[in-house]
Amino acid sequence: MRLYLVRHAATNLNAAPGFQGHINTELSELGHRQADSLIYYFKNIPVKQLYASPLKRALQTAQRIKAATALPILPAEKLIEIDFGEWDGLSHAQAAQIYGKQFRDFYYHPSKYPFPGEGSLTHVQTRIKHGMDTILRENQPESSVAIVTHGGVLRIILLCLLQMDLCFYRNFHFDNASVSIIDYINGEFFVQALNDTSHLKAIP
């Protein structure tokens, strides 16, 4: 099985590092151009299933893959972005100013310290693992599957698939509208591409 892991295209809240979380933002003008590039990326790829987080920015991105593949978008409720509670909508600078040590502890050691909303990366990991297990069960070993979700979720997915500790959460970054490719062969996961943005190079 081949997994195409896609981060949603840009929103206005992506302009500064921060917490978008469960805020149901839509794509920005740049984001729509980025999402359009995915039509050309996927038009010759034999994807069999298309999943997306239920938030608008992921669904709007997935619509471009739907245009290329003619596949329905299947809901992936458990792959919704991390809920950061009252931190949602704040930039990192704002969160640092308002919440001080609580924010700094989480930012530098996210696997060790709690945060508002879902509370811990361990809770998030459990949710996301259930979602990925369902997708793997629903699809045939020879299938190719596209999943459109969020940056924080993609970090957790990668750590889960590669059986890596949550302490490596900050060691991965996924750009907007990037594509990462993971192959699942005989019960093992192999990274074929990570944070591929080559399809975005023509976008001003």
N, C-alpha and C positions, 0 to 999 in steps of 0.2 A: 504494500500500500504506500502511496505517496501522499504526503500532507503538504498542501500549500497554505502556509500561515500568513495572513495578510493583516497588517495594521490598518485601521481606518485612515482615510485621508484627513487633511488638516482642517481644524476649526479655528475660530478666532481665539479661543482659549489656549490653543497650542502655541501662540505667539511667544509666551513666556513660560518657563518651567513652573509647573504647578499641579493642582489636583482638579481634574475634570470630573472624575468619579461618575456618579449617577446623574449628573446634570445632563439633560437630554438635548445637547447642542447639535446644531446642523453643520454641514460642511461650509467652510468659507469659500470665497471666490477661488483662491488658490487650491483649496481642497477639491473643488469640482474639477479643476484642470488635472490635478493629480489622479483623481478617480477615473477620469476619462482615459488616462494612459493605461489603465488596467484592462480596458477593452482590447487593446492591441496585444497586451501581454498574454491574455488568456484565449485569444481567438483560435489559436491552433493547438491548444492543450486539451486533451480528452478528459476533462474533469467529469466525474459521474455524480457527485453530490456537492451542494453548496450550502454551507451553514453560516449564520451570522448572529452576533449579539443583537438583542432587541433594541438597543439604543439607536437613535436616528443616524448618527454619524457612521455607525457600522452598516446599517441598512442601506443608506445612500451609497456607500462605497460598494456594497455587495450588488447593488442594482447594475453597476457597470459590468461586473463579472456575469451576472444574469444575461445582460445584453450580448455578451460574447459567447455564452454557452447554451442559452435558452433553458437553463435549469431553474426550477423554483428555489426560492430562498427558504431553507429550513431553519426554524428558530433554535438557537442555542442559548437558552436561558441561563444555564450555569456558566457560560463564558461571558457574562456581562462584566463590565469594568468593576474594579474594586470600589466598594462603598467607603468613602472616607468621612462620612457624616458631616460635621460642621466645617471640616477642612475643604470640602468640595467647593470649587469656585475660587479658591484662594491661590495666589502664586506662592512659590516657596518663600519669597521674601516677606510676603504678608503673613504667612503662617509662622515664620520665625519671629516676626515682631509681636504677634498676638499670643502665641503659645510657647515661645521661648524654649526651655529645656525639653518639654514634651515633644516638640517638633524636632529639635536637634537630635535627641536620642533616637527617634525613629529614622530620621534621614540618614544618619551615619551607620546605624545598626538596625535595619528594618526587621530582621528576623528575630530580634531579641526584645523589642519594645512594642507595647500596644499602641493603637491609634483609634480615633473615633470611627463610628460606623461598624464595619465587620470585626474590628477589634484586634485581629492578629493575622499575619501571613499564613499561619498554620490553618486557621479557619478557611481562609481563601483557598489555600492549596487543596484542602479536602473537597470543597465545592468544585473546583476546576478539574480535579482528578476524576470525580464522578462524571462530569460532562464529557471529558475526553474518553473515558472508558465506554460511555454510551456510543460515541461516534465510531470508535474502533469496532464495537460489536455490530453496529448497523451496516457496516460496509465490507465488501469482499476483499480478500487479500490482494487482488490484482487491481483494485480501484485507485483512482486519484480523487482526492477530496480537497476542496477549498474551504477555508475557515476564515471569516473576517471578524476580528475582535480588536482588543485594545492593548496598548503597550504594556501595562502592568500584568495583564492576563497572559500575554505572550511570554513574558519573563517566567512566569510560574509554569506555563505549559512546557517550556524548554527544560526547566529544572526537573519537572516531573518525568518527562520522557527520558531524560538522560540520567535520572536517579541521582541528581546533584542536590546538595544541601541548600536550604533556603538562605544560608549566609552569602550565597553568590548572587542574590537578587539584584544588587546594584551593578553587577559586572556585565550585564547585557543591556543593549540599547536597540530599540526598533524605531526607525523613522516612519513618519506618516506615509502611508501607501506603499510601504516596503513589502517584499515577499521573501519569506524564508521557506526552504524546502527540507522536509524530513522524510526519509524513507523508513518504513517499518517492514523488516525482513526477518522471518523466523523468530519473532518475539523480541527482536532488538531494534533500536532506533539509531539511524545514521544521519548526520547533518550533511546535506548536499549543498545548501546555500543558506547564508545567514544575512538578513537585512539587505537584500538585493534592492538597489534603487536605480539600476541602470536604465530602466524604462522611464525614469523621471528627468533624465538629463536634458531633454529638449524643452522643459518647462521653465519659463523665465521666473 
